[in-house]
Amino acid sequence: MLDFMHLVPTQKLSLQDGRVVEVLENMGDGMWVRGRTLLVDGQAPEAPDDELIHCEEVMGLYEG
């Protein structure tokens, strides 16, 4: 599991549901970040959403 305390804006995360998100803000609580969806099933979404992402949703850093 990633150390959410050290995530910074612009880092990219792979989520368990197959999405890739970019960190926009670290809430600083070790559990939540605000992120924007960059890829859904390998495709860019029509309207990227900003949302809170919980640490349990994350598989790891995106390397792609």
C-alpha positions in Angstrom: 0.0 0.0 0.0 1.2 3.5 -0.8 2.0 6.0 1.9 -0.7 8.6 1.2 1.1 11.1 3.4 3.8 11.5 0.7 1.6 11.7 -2.4 2.0 15.0 -4.2 0.0 16.8 -7.0 0.7 15.5 -10.5 1.4 11.9 -9.4 -0.7 9.4 -11.2 -2.5 6.5 -9.5 -4.0 3.2 -10.7 -7.3 2.4 -9.1 -8.9 -1.0 -8.5 -11.7 -0.2 -10.9 -9.2 0.3 -13.8 -9.2 4.1 -13.8 -6.0 6.2 -13.8 -6.2 9.4 -11.8 -3.9 12.4 -11.3 -3.5 13.6 -7.7 -4.7 17.3 -7.4 -4.5 17.7 -3.7 -3.3 15.7 -0.7 -5.7 16.0 2.2 -2.8 15.3 4.6 -4.7 12.7 6.7 -3.0 9.6 5.2 -6.3 8.3 3.8 -7.7 10.7 1.1 -6.5 12.6 -1.9 -8.5 14.7 -4.4 -7.9 13.5 -8.0 -9.0 13.9 -11.6 -9.7 10.9 -13.8 -7.3 10.7 -16.7 -8.1 7.3 -18.2 -11.0 4.9 -18.0 -10.3 1.5 -19.6 -7.4 3.1 -21.4 -9.4 6.0 -22.9 -9.6 9.6 -21.9 -13.0 10.5 -20.4 -15.2 13.1 -22.2 -15.5 15.1 -19.0 -12.9 14.3 -16.4 -14.3 14.5 -12.9 -12.6 15.6 -9.7 -13.3 13.4 -6.7 -12.0 12.3 -3.4 -10.1 9.0 -3.6 -9.7 6.7 -0.5 -6.5 4.8 0.0 -8.3 1.4 -0.3 -9.3 2.2 -3.9 -5.7 2.5 -5.0 -3.6 -0.3 -6.4 -0.4 1.7 -6.8 1.4 4.4 -8.7 0.5 4.4 -12.4 3.5 3.5 -14.6 2.5 4.0 -18.2 
